[in-house]
């Protein structure tokens, strides 16, 4: 089996594990939804259905064209690798750690650069926070995010190790989208926990752009973006979309960028609308 075939075989094996985990999480989503409806704590199912519709399209894209782009892109990058890390017992644990570090900076970039926020804001746009929120992933997500993991390939990780590292980091985050688990003491200062992630989804002034970590929260503590959960979290983005239409949810911010680009009076202003922080406006 040549190297490329090995990478695709590893990807297929990882996808099989993801499918099993996805089925287990789907059962958790349905169970939580039924429980909330019975207790009357979820007044409407519009957001839940929107999240499900978005998830179905995302799954189809990621398992077809996006998956191919992801793997082919990283395989091409592997030809330019500067090092070749040995295949030992510590390689995969190290890949997970480095993937988590990479995820932190990717995630931070998605909040601090408007063009990437247009993609990531989909995940933050729900005024609710439950397991189904974890399914609310932009249809453009997998088309963009693989680029951030090219450095892992360049420093010597294989495509399989990089993909597995990313899958572990992303899969871990499924269970933390819940209000049913309170604070977990010292764990909240090391891992990304439900309490930590509730803060990340908050539109409260002190919660905006905090707690970017995927698996570990130590990166936020190291780089000054950690915020503990104190006051009640107000979920969603600062200007609510007021729609449960999956298409509008996915492309609303891109349309807002196009609107601003049409109004731009200079190239620097246009670049500012694309690459500065969300909400940036040129000085009058």
Secondary structure, DSSP 8 states (H G I E B T S, - for coil): --HHHHHHHHHHHHHHHHHHHHHHHHHHHHHHHHHHHHHT----SHHHHHHHHHHHHHHHHHTTHHHHHHHHHHHHHHTT-S------TTHHHHHHHHHHHHHHHHHHHHHHSHHHHHHHHHHH--S--SGGGGG---TTHHHHHGGGGHHHHHTT--HHHHHHHHHHHHHHGGGGS-SSS---GGGGGTB--HHHHHHHTB-STTTTT----SSBSHHHHHHT------S---BS-SS------HHHHHHHHHHHHHHHHHH--SHHHHHHHHHS-TT-----
